Amino acid sequence: MYVFANIKNKKSLTTPAGKTTAIVGESGSGKTTLMKLLLKFYKPTAGHITIGGQDLKDISASSVRAASGVVMQENYIFSDTLKGNIVLGHEPDEQRINEALDAACLRHFVEEHPLGLQTKLGSDGMGVSGGEKQRIMIARAIFKHPAYIMLDEATSSLDAETERKITENLGTLRKGRTMLVIAHRLSTVKNADNIIVLRHGKVVKQGNHQQLVERRPKDSLAAYRYLESRRIVTAYMYDGETRLIKLVFRKWSKR
């Protein structure tokens, strides 16, 4: 369990063990910075972060990262085989590899290449699409069987159907694990146990999806309302203009 002490607005933030916590907010609100603080890429300039009652500063960066399966916005694909990029130096356990492939919806990608898992990937993902790269990173994170799963816009390059499948798969695999999810798509975060809304680097609201959308619109909810509005854009991209018009009228009728 992570506990954050927020000195700026005197609010503490808790992410319970074994639960999914989503972090949302407009660009520049501090979502990625928060995750990098947890992974000890940055040091807090004020306040403190604890894990299970132990201050994060007393835990080595290597220990935190070894216990975490992470997909960041910027990830690296090595000049190696697909299998090598998934196991990343760990013992290549076939059962865990298959679990990771299925969870990340990579099975078809493997089967359509004659060399399968031995398919060579170019440095930094050369020859691999953005969506395939993200799925490889998700498979890498799942293969570790980590105590903590941290995803920062991990499905932003995927189509809506693949994103839905992976989100469902992660929901099954996360049992017993603590998950932190950063996303702009409402569909990615709406089933989280707790959603934390950031605005200008501050925690302004938190609650589950139903609690946040039912509260009266206030300035502090603007970041989550913005996220909710992105559902219209996503629907337009994947479901066509008719679906977009229906959603727009439905949302306008509530306001």
C-alpha positions in Angstrom: 0.0 0.0 0.0 1.3 3.4 -0.9 0.5 6.5 1.1 1.4 10.0 -0.2 1.5 13.1 1.9 0.7 16.1 -0.3 2.1 19.2 1.3 0.7 21.7 -1.3 -2.9 21.2 -0.4 -2.4 19.3 2.8 -4.1 16.1 1.5 -2.9 12.6 1.9 -3.5 10.0 -0.8 -3.7 6.3 -0.2 -3.7 3.4 -2.7 -4.9 0.3 -0.9 -3.0 -3.0 -1.4 -4.7 -5.4 -3.9 -6.9 -2.6 -5.4 -6.8 -0.6 -8.6 -6.3 3.1 -8.3 -6.6 5.4 -11.4 -5.0 8.8 -11.7 -6.7 11.2 -14.1 -6.3 14.8 -15.0 -5.5 17.1 -17.9 -2.1 17.1 -19.5 0.5 18.6 -17.2 -1.4 17.9 -14.0 1.3 15.7 -12.6 0.1 12.2 -13.3 3.4 10.8 -14.8 5.5 12.7 -12.2 3.5 10.9 -9.5 4.4 7.5 -10.9 8.0 8.4 -11.4 8.2 9.4 -7.7 6.9 5.9 -6.8 9.6 4.3 -8.9 12.3 6.6 -7.4 13.2 8.3 -10.6 12.5 11.5 -8.7 12.9 12.4 -5.0 10.1 14.2 -3.2 11.0 17.8 -2.4 8.4 17.9 0.4 6.2 15.4 2.2 6.9 11.7 2.1 5.8 8.4 0.5 5.4 5.2 2.5 4.8 1.6 1.4 3.2 -0.6 4.1 4.3 1.9 6.7 7.9 2.0 5.5 9.3 5.2 4.1 10.1 4.9 0.4 13.4 6.7 1.0 14.6 3.7 3.0 13.8 1.2 0.2 16.3 0.9 -2.6 15.2 1.9 -6.1 16.2 -1.6 -7.4 13.9 -3.3 -4.9 10.9 -1.1 -5.9 11.5 -1.6 -9.6 12.0 -5.3 -9.3 8.6 -5.6 -7.5 6.9 -3.5 -10.2 5.6 -4.3 -13.7 5.7 -0.9 -15.4 4.5 0.4 -18.8 5.5 4.1 -19.2 4.6 6.5 -22.1 8.2 6.1 -23.3 9.3 2.5 -23.5 12.2 0.7 -25.1 12.2 -2.3 -27.3 15.6 -3.9 -27.5 17.3 -5.4 -30.6 16.4 -8.9 -29.6 13.8 -11.6 -30.2 10.2 -11.0 -29.2 10.7 -13.6 -26.4 13.9 -11.9 -25.2 12.0 -8.6 -25.0 9.3 -10.1 -22.9 11.4 -12.1 -20.4 14.1 -9.4 -20.3 16.8 -11.4 -18.7 14.6 -13.6 -16.5 14.3 -17.3 -16.8 11.9 -17.9 -19.8 9.1 -19.8 -18.1 6.8 -21.0 -20.9 3.6 -20.9 -18.8 4.3 -17.3 -17.7 5.1 -16.3 -21.3 1.9 -17.8 -22.6 -0.1 -16.0 -19.8 1.6 -12.7 -20.7 0.9 -13.2 -24.5 -2.8 -13.9 -23.9 -3.3 -11.1 -21.4 -1.6 -8.6 -23.8 -3.5 -9.9 -26.8 -0.2 -10.8 -28.5 -1.1 -14.3 -29.5 -2.1 -13.4 -33.1 1.1 -11.3 -33.5 3.2 -14.3 -32.6 1.3 -16.7 -34.8 1.4 -14.5 -37.9 5.2 -14.5 -37.9 7.0 -17.7 -39.1 9.6 -17.5 -36.3 7.0 -16.9 -33.6 8.6 -15.9 -30.4 12.0 -16.0 -32.0 11.0 -13.2 -34.4 13.8 -10.6 -34.3 12.7 -7.0 -33.3 14.6 -3.9 -34.4 16.2 -1.5 -32.0 13.7 0.7 -30.3 10.9 -1.2 -31.9 11.8 -0.5 -35.6 9.3 -2.3 -37.7 6.8 -2.6 -34.9 3.7 -0.5 -34.8 2.8 1.7 -31.8 0.0 -0.6 -30.7 2.2 -3.7 -31.0 4.9 -2.0 -29.0 2.5 -1.2 -26.2 1.3 -4.8 -26.1 4.8 -6.1 -25.9 5.4 -3.8 -23.0 2.3 -5.0 -21.3 3.3 -8.6 -21.8 6.8 -7.7 -20.3 5.1 -6.2 -17.2 2.8 -9.2 -16.7 5.5 -11.8 -17.2 7.3 -10.5 -14.1 4.4 -11.5 -11.9 4.9 -8.2 -10.0 3.4 -7.1 -6.7 2.6 -3.7 -8.3 1.4 -3.0 -11.8 1.8 0.6 -13.0 0.5 1.7 -16.3 0.9 5.1 -17.8 -1.2 5.5 -21.0 -0.4 1.9 -21.6 -3.3 1.4 -24.2 -3.3 4.8 -25.8 -2.2 3.4 -29.2 -4.7 0.5 -29.3 -8.1 0.3 -30.9 -11.1 0.3 -28.6 -11.8 -3.5 -28.9 -8.2 -4.5 -28.1 -8.1 -2.0 -25.2 -11.3 -3.5 -23.8 -10.0 -7.1 -24.0 -6.7 -6.1 -22.3 -8.5 -4.1 -19.6 -10.6 -7.2 -18.9 -7.6 -9.5 -18.8 -5.7 -7.1 -16.4 -8.8 -7.0 -14.2 -8.5 -10.8 -13.8 -4.8 -10.9 -13.4 -4.6 -8.1 -10.9 -6.1 -10.1 -8.1 -3.8 -9.9 -5.1 -1.8 -7.1 -6.8 -1.9 -3.4 -6.4 -2.5 -1.6 -9.7 -2.0 2.1 -10.6 -3.4 3.3 -13.9 -2.9 6.6 -15.6 -5.2 7.2 -18.7 -7.1 9.7 -20.7 -9.8 7.3 -21.9 -12.7 6.9 -19.6 -13.2 3.2 -20.6 -9.7 2.5 -19.1 -10.3 3.9 -15.6 -14.1 3.8 -14.9 -13.9 0.3 -13.3 -11.1 1.3 -10.9 -11.7 1.0 -7.2 -10.7 4.6 -6.7 -10.2 7.4 -9.1 -8.0 10.3 -8.1 -8.4 13.6 -10.0 -5.3 15.8 -10.3 -5.4 19.5 -11.3 -2.4 21.7 -11.4 -0.4 19.3 -9.4 -3.0 19.0 -6.6 -5.4 16.2 -5.6 -8.8 17.9 -6.1 -11.3 14.9 -5.9 -11.3 11.2 -5.5 -13.9 8.4 -5.5 -15.2 5.8 -7.9 -16.7 6.6 -11.3 -20.3 6.7 -10.1 -19.4 9.0 -7.2 -17.5 11.4 -9.4 -20.1 11.8 -12.2 -23.1 12.1 -9.8 -21.6 15.0 -7.8 -22.6 18.5 -8.9 -20.2 19.9 -11.5 -17.6 22.1 -9.9 -14.3 23.5 -11.0 -12.5 20.8 -9.0 -14.3 18.2 -11.1 -13.4 19.8 -14.4 -10.5 17.4 -15.0 -12.7 14.4 -14.7 -15.5 15.9 -16.7 -12.9 16.6 -19.4 -11.9 12.9 -19.3 -15.6 11.9 -19.5 -16.0 14.1 -22.6 -13.1 12.2 -24.3 -15.5 9.3 -24.5 -17.3 11.1 -27.3 -14.1 11.5 -29.4 -13.3 7.8 -28.8 -16.8 6.8 -29.9 -16.5 8.8 -33.0 -13.1 7.3 -33.9 -14.4 3.7 -33.6 -18.1 3.7 -33.9 -18.9 6.2 -36.6 -20.8 9.5 -36.8 -24.2 8.2 -35.9 -22.9 6.9 -32.6 -21.2 10.2 -31.9 -24.4 12.2 -32.4 -26.3 9.9 -30.0 -23.7 10.3 -27.3 -23.6 14.1 -27.8 -27.3 14.5 -27.4 -27.4 12.2 -24.4 -24.7 14.1 -22.6 -26.1 17.5 -23.4 -29.5 16.5 -22.1 -28.0 15.9 -18.7 -26.5 19.4 -18.4 
